[in-house]
Amino acid sequence: MHYSAAMHTQPPALLLAAGRGERMRPLTDHTPKPLLQVQGRPLLEWHLRALADAGVARAVINTAWLGERISQQFSSHFGQKGAPGKREQLSISYSHEGQDFGRALETAGGIARALPLLGPVFWLAAGDVFAPDFPFDAAAAQRFARGDALAHLWLVENPAHHPLGDFGLSEGGLALNPAPGSGAPRYTYSTIALLRAGLFAAPWCDIPAGNPGGVAAPLAPLLRRAMDAGRVTAELYRGRWTDVGTPERLAALNATAPPQG
């Protein structure tokens, strides 16, 4: 069987790095949360390494709080030296919400703002999540691109700090929006996903293309609307995953042995 090069082309990625990190204070008073050190590397670098290893050519990082520190840290390229057979350069561009609007635009607002830098399908990952085993698999991206789902989410078992979870999961792989109090099992959204740009247009989203007005809006309501229409798929992710949301969780990560690679 012959495979075209296009079958293995990875979509770009958007890494969310605009948050203030209030719960991480005072650590984030002078350092943006995605640059806090986790097992010897800035937290955001773990995603950049994984994306480069997976053959992703372009990443966009949105920033607000201390955003200039992030662009100074990573500049316009992330190099993977000494990695035969792997992409050596991941190009990086920025959506500077702080510079443009003086504040972060929340998740949906930030994605809508960055859309002109992305494409019809893209990876999404939060810059404050540690998931060193996540593969950003090209085959998963191609399956998603061939389908009609607006989003594909990776869900995780509920951590202790989020026991009620976010979304349900059907046996057929659809993400579900259970009614409050339904008792249906819920899992936690890992903040890693594949998204289609169409999720940020009517009828799912009413933010104008490119978000020129700097509208701040969360992502969950868009996802729930699309789930109710059967347009969001999901799967459970069982690799290592931590929402690095407090100094205690950061300290616990740094007390464990670093992952290999």
C-alpha positions in Angstrom: 0.0 0.0 0.0 1.3 3.5 -0.9 0.8 6.4 1.5 0.9 10.0 0.4 2.9 12.5 2.3 -0.3 14.4 3.0 -1.6 11.5 5.1 1.2 12.1 7.6 1.0 15.9 7.7 0.3 17.2 11.1 -2.0 20.2 11.8 -0.6 23.1 13.7 -1.0 23.4 17.5 -2.3 26.1 19.8 -0.8 26.2 23.3 -2.8 28.2 25.8 -0.4 30.3 28.0 -2.3 33.5 28.8 -3.6 32.8 32.3 -2.6 34.7 35.4 -2.1 31.6 37.6 -3.7 33.2 40.7 -3.6 29.9 42.6 0.1 29.6 42.0 1.0 32.9 43.6 3.5 34.0 44.7 5.4 31.8 42.2 3.6 33.4 39.3 4.0 37.0 40.5 7.2 37.3 38.4 7.1 34.1 36.3 4.3 33.1 34.0 2.9 29.7 35.0 3.9 27.9 31.8 7.6 28.8 32.5 7.7 27.3 36.0 10.2 24.5 36.1 8.9 21.0 36.1 11.5 18.3 36.4 14.2 20.5 35.0 12.4 22.1 32.1 9.8 24.9 31.8 6.4 23.4 31.9 5.5 24.6 28.4 8.6 23.0 27.0 7.3 19.5 27.6 4.5 20.2 25.1 6.8 21.8 22.6 9.2 18.7 22.7 6.3 16.3 22.3 4.9 18.3 19.3 8.3 18.4 17.6 8.7 14.7 18.2 5.3 14.1 16.6 6.2 16.0 13.5 4.1 19.1 14.1 5.7 22.0 12.1 3.9 25.0 13.6 2.8 26.1 17.1 1.0 29.2 18.2 1.2 30.3 21.8 -1.3 32.8 23.2 -0.1 35.0 26.0 -1.3 37.7 28.4 0.3 37.8 31.9 4.0 38.3 31.5 3.7 37.3 27.9 6.9 38.9 26.8 8.7 36.4 29.1 7.3 33.5 27.1 8.2 34.9 23.7 11.7 35.7 25.0 12.1 32.2 26.3 11.1 30.4 23.1 11.5 33.0 20.4 10.4 31.9 16.9 11.6 28.3 16.8 12.0 25.4 19.1 15.0 23.2 18.2 15.2 19.4 18.7 18.9 18.9 18.3 20.5 15.4 18.2 17.2 13.7 17.3 17.8 11.7 14.1 14.7 11.2 12.0 12.7 13.8 13.9 11.7 17.3 12.9 14.5 19.6 14.2 12.6 22.9 14.2 9.1 23.7 15.3 8.2 27.2 14.3 6.5 29.3 16.9 4.2 32.4 16.5 2.3 34.3 19.2 -1.1 35.7 19.8 -0.3 38.4 22.4 -3.7 39.1 24.1 -2.1 41.2 26.8 -0.4 43.5 24.3 -3.5 43.7 22.1 -6.2 44.1 24.7 -4.5 44.4 28.1 -6.0 41.1 29.4 -6.5 37.4 28.7 -9.5 36.5 26.5 -10.3 33.2 28.3 -10.2 29.9 26.3 -12.7 30.4 23.5 -11.9 34.1 23.1 -8.2 33.3 22.9 -8.7 30.5 20.4 -11.0 32.7 18.2 -8.3 35.4 18.3 -5.6 33.0 17.2 -7.6 31.3 14.4 -6.0 33.3 11.6 -2.7 31.8 12.6 -4.0 28.3 12.6 -6.0 26.3 10.1 -9.2 24.3 9.6 -8.0 21.6 12.1 -5.5 22.1 15.0 -4.2 20.6 18.2 -5.0 22.4 21.4 -3.2 22.0 24.8 -3.1 24.1 27.9 0.3 25.3 28.8 -0.2 24.6 32.5 -0.8 20.8 32.1 2.0 18.2 32.5 1.4 15.3 30.2 4.8 14.0 29.3 3.5 10.8 27.6 0.9 12.4 25.3 1.9 11.5 21.7 0.1 14.1 19.6 -0.5 11.3 17.2 -0.6 12.1 13.5 -3.0 9.2 12.8 -5.5 10.6 15.3 -5.3 14.0 13.7 -5.9 12.5 10.2 -8.9 10.5 11.4 -10.3 13.6 13.0 -9.7 15.7 9.8 -11.6 13.1 7.7 -14.6 13.1 10.0 -17.3 15.6 10.8 -16.8 16.1 14.6 -16.1 19.6 15.7 -13.9 18.5 18.5 -12.1 15.4 19.8 -11.3 15.5 23.5 -8.9 13.5 25.6 -10.5 12.8 29.0 -8.9 11.6 32.2 -10.0 10.0 35.4 -11.2 12.6 37.9 -8.3 13.9 40.0 -8.9 14.5 43.7 -9.3 18.3 43.2 -12.0 17.8 40.6 -14.1 14.8 41.8 -17.2 15.6 39.8 -15.5 15.7 36.4 -16.7 17.6 33.3 -18.1 15.4 30.5 -19.5 11.9 30.0 -18.4 9.4 27.4 -20.6 7.0 25.4 -19.6 3.5 24.5 -19.5 4.7 20.9 -16.9 7.4 21.7 -19.1 10.5 21.8 -18.5 13.1 24.5 -21.7 13.7 26.5 -23.1 16.6 28.3 -25.0 14.9 31.2 -27.8 16.8 32.9 -26.9 18.2 36.4 -27.7 15.6 39.0 -28.2 12.8 36.4 -25.7 10.5 38.2 -24.1 9.6 34.8 -20.3 9.0 35.0 -18.2 12.0 34.2 -14.5 12.4 33.4 -12.2 15.4 33.5 -11.3 17.2 30.3 -7.5 17.0 30.0 -7.3 20.3 28.2 -5.8 18.4 25.2 -7.9 18.2 22.1 -8.2 18.3 18.3 -10.5 21.1 17.2 -12.1 22.3 14.0 -12.2 26.0 13.2 -15.9 25.6 12.5 -16.6 25.3 16.2 -15.8 29.0 16.5 -18.5 30.0 14.0 -22.3 30.1 14.1 -24.3 28.4 15.5 -21.8 27.3 18.1 -20.0 30.5 18.7 -21.0 34.2 18.1 -17.5 35.7 18.3 -16.5 37.4 15.0 -13.7 35.8 13.1 -10.3 36.7 14.6 -12.1 38.2 17.6 -11.2 41.8 16.7 -13.1 43.2 19.7 -11.2 41.1 22.2 -14.3 39.2 23.5 -13.5 37.1 26.5 -15.4 33.8 26.6 -14.9 30.2 27.9 -14.7 27.1 25.8 -17.0 24.8 27.7 -20.4 26.3 26.6 -19.3 25.8 22.9 -18.3 22.2 23.6 -21.6 21.5 25.4 -23.7 22.9 22.5 -21.7 20.7 20.0 -22.0 17.7 22.3 -25.8 18.1 22.4 -25.7 17.9 18.6 -23.5 14.8 18.6 -20.6 16.6 17.1 -17.9 16.0 19.8 -16.0 12.7 20.2 -13.7 11.7 23.0 -11.5 9.0 24.5 -9.9 8.3 27.8 -6.2 9.1 28.2 -4.4 7.0 30.8 -0.9 8.4 30.6 0.6 10.6 33.2 -1.3 13.8 33.6 -1.3 16.7 36.1 -3.1 20.0 36.1 -0.3 22.0 37.7 -2.7 24.4 39.4 -1.2 24.8 42.9 2.3 25.1 44.4 1.7 21.8 46.1 1.0 19.9 42.9 4.1 21.5 41.4 6.2 20.5 44.4 4.9 16.9 44.1 5.8 16.7 40.5 9.3 18.0 41.2 9.7 15.4 44.0 9.3 12.5 41.5 11.8 11.1 39.0 11.8 12.9 35.6 10.3 11.0 32.7 12.7 9.4 30.2 13.5 11.1 26.9 
